[in-house]
Amino acid sequence: MLDEWVQGFNVQLPMERFDLERLRAESGLGSLEFHSRLGSTNDFGLQLIRDKTQAHETLLYPVLILTECQTAGRGQHQRVWNSGVGNLACSLCLPITRERTRSLIPLAVGLAICEALERLIQGSHFQLKWPNDIVCAEKKLGGVLIEVVQPSMTGGPIAVIGIGVNVNRPVILELELNSDRKAPSKLTMTPISLKEQFRYEFDLTDVTISIIRQVLTRLPMLDSDSSAMLQNCDRRMVFRGKEVELVLPDRQQLRGRYVGLSDMGELLVASEGKTVACAGALAVSW
């Protein structure tokens, strides 16, 4: 790999490439798996955990699966998240300490991404679209996909946290539909990259380190102060003070006013004189 070839030489890598030595040294990782091209970092992470468990080998957590080019990434609701060189596509794998906070992980990771980017970019502000999208200037900057695996009967569950952020190139989301499923009329937000919004190219390694360190700082707080995290997410929600239309898991539609987040991270909507807690719903307009 080019990164190995230039070791020992005074060569500055392009900002669209990752500095793997810095990532290992500064991100707080237990181990790093880098591949120039992967189908899905989440798929790779899930398989890696299973393979190591079956071979009775130990993984040093947290593990970061990182790629320069993701060709078959997965998002929520059958979306395809493909990411080329210059953007961030990775999966962070780590044990879940408490089952009751599992449903809050997408919000906590989304919040951490917002906080990390705001520290990097002076005067910036980022929002959340429940449950797992990062929003910049009312456009989609990135997303989070959480999958959980319990590789053995004796070991605890492991979260595989997929993170995608449009850094120096725009990403187009695609929708794959099953023949027996009809999509709502509005499924995606217009994508945007940091470079498009702020008019300069970002150091991809700086962005990655900042995000991973903040995620690793935020997640332990779920066990001690999840209410403060939820309040912070609520303040950043794009639905705040708005009417929202949802498609529920049973394909029924619900329209109401966003009123907050439940203790379990559910979307709370006031509709027809009552407050409805929604989990697994899809917001199609607001």
Long-range contacts (C-beta under 8 A, 24 or more apart in sequence): 1-36, 15-168, 15-201, 15-202, 15-203, 15-204, 16-85, 16-86, 16-168, 16-201, 16-204, 17-68, 17-85, 17-204, 18-66, 18-68, 18-204, 18-205, 18-208, 19-205, 22-205, 22-209, 23-64, 23-66, 23-205, 23-208, 23-209, 23-212, 26-209, 26-213, 27-64, 27-208, 27-209, 27-212, 27-213, 27-216, 28-62, 28-212, 28-213, 28-216, 29-62, 29-63, 29-64, 29-212, 30-59, 30-60, 30-61, 30-62, 30-63, 31-59, 31-60, 31-61, 31-63, 31-64, 32-63, 32-64, 32-66, 33-63, 33-64, 33-65, 33-66, 34-66, 34-67, 35-65, 35-66, 35-67, 36-67, 36-68, 36-69, 37-67, 37-68, 37-69, 37-71, 38-65, 38-67, 38-69, 38-70, 38-71, 38-89, 39-70, 39-71, 39-72, 39-73, 40-70, 40-72, 40-73, 40-74, 40-162, 41-65, 41-66, 41-67, 41-70, 41-73, 41-89, 41-90, 41-91, 41-162, 42-73, 42-74, 42-91, 42-145, 42-147, 42-160, 42-162, 43-72, 43-74, 44-91, 45-91, 45-93, 45-160, 46-147, 46-149, 46-160, 48-93, 49-93, 49-149, 49-151, 49-158, 49-160, 50-149, 50-151, 52-151, 53-151, 53-152, 53-155, 59-93, 61-93, 61-94, 61-95, 61-158, 62-92, 62-93, 62-94, 62-216, 63-92, 63-93, 63-94, 64-90, 64-91, 64-92, 64-93, 64-212, 65-90, 65-91, 65-92, 65-93, 66-90, 66-208, 70-164, 73-162, 73-164, 74-145, 74-162, 75-143, 75-145, 75-164, 75-173, 76-131, 76-132, 76-143, 76-145, 76-282, 77-175, 77-187, 77-282, 78-175, 78-176, 78-177, 78-178, 78-181, 79-173, 79-174, 79-175, 79-176, 79-187, 79-188, 80-173, 80-174, 80-175, 80-176, 81-143, 81-145, 81-164, 81-171, 81-173, 82-171, 82-172, 82-174, 83-164, 83-166, 83-171, 84-169, 84-171, 85-169, 86-167, 86-168, 86-169, 86-204, 87-164, 87-165, 87-166, 87-167, 87-168, 87-169, 87-171, 87-193, 87-204, 88-142, 88-163, 88-164, 88-165, 88-167, 88-204, 88-207, 88-208, 88-211, 89-163, 89-164, 90-162, 90-163, 90-208, 90-212, 91-160, 91-161, 91-162, 91-163, 92-160, 92-161, 92-163, 92-212, 92-215, 92-216, 93-158, 93-159, 93-160, 93-161, 94-158, 94-159, 94-161, 94-216, 94-219, 95-156, 95-157, 95-158, 95-159, 96-148, 96-156, 96-157, 96-158, 96-159, 97-156, 97-220, 97-223, 98-222, 98-223, 99-157, 101-222, 101-223, 101-226, 102-148, 102-157, 102-159, 103-264, 103-265, 103-266, 103-279, 104-222, 104-226, 104-229, 104-230, 104-264, 104-265, 105-146, 105-159, 105-161, 105-219, 105-222, 106-131, 106-132, 106-144, 106-146, 106-265, 107-131, 107-132, 107-229, 107-230, 107-233, 107-261, 107-265, 108-215, 108-218, 108-219, 108-221, 108-222, 108-229, 109-144, 109-146, 109-161, 109-163, 109-215, 109-218, 109-219, 110-134, 110-144, 110-233, 111-218, 111-229, 111-232, 111-233, 111-236, 112-211, 112-214, 112-215, 112-217, 112-218, 112-219, 113-142, 113-144, 113-163, 113-165, 113-211, 113-214, 113-215, 114-236, 115-214, 115-218, 116-207, 116-210, 116-211, 116-213, 116-214, 116-215, 117-194, 117-207, 117-210, 117-211, 119-210, 119-214, 120-202, 120-206, 120-207, 120-210, 121-194, 121-198, 124-198, 126-236, 127-236, 127-237, 127-238, 128-233, 128-236, 128-237, 128-238, 129-189, 129-237, 129-238, 129-239, 129-283, 130-237, 130-239, 130-261, 130-267, 130-283, 131-265, 131-267, 133-189, 134-165, 135-189, 135-238, 136-192, 136-194, 136-197, 137-192, 137-197, 138-189, 138-238, 139-189, 139-190, 139-191, 139-192, 140-166, 140-173, 140-188, 140-189, 140-190, 140-191, 140-192, 141-165, 141-166, 141-191, 141-192, 141-193, 141-194, 141-197, 142-166, 161-215, 163-211, 163-215, 165-194, 165-207, 165-211, 166-191, 166-192, 166-193, 166-194, 167-193, 167-194, 167-195, 167-202, 167-204, 167-207, 168-193, 168-194, 168-195, 168-201, 168-202, 168-204, 169-193, 169-195, 170-196, 182-251, 184-247, 184-282, 184-284, 185-284, 186-284, 186-285, 187-282, 187-284, 226-263, 227-263, 230-261, 230-263, 230-265, 233-261, 234-260, 234-261, 237-261, 238-286, 239-267, 239-283, 239-286, 242-286, 243-286, 244-269, 244-283, 244-285, 244-286, 245-283, 245-284, 245-285, 245-286, 246-278, 246-281, 246-282, 246-283, 246-284, 247-281, 247-282, 247-284, 248-278, 248-280, 248-281, 249-280, 249-281, 254-278, 254-281, 258-286
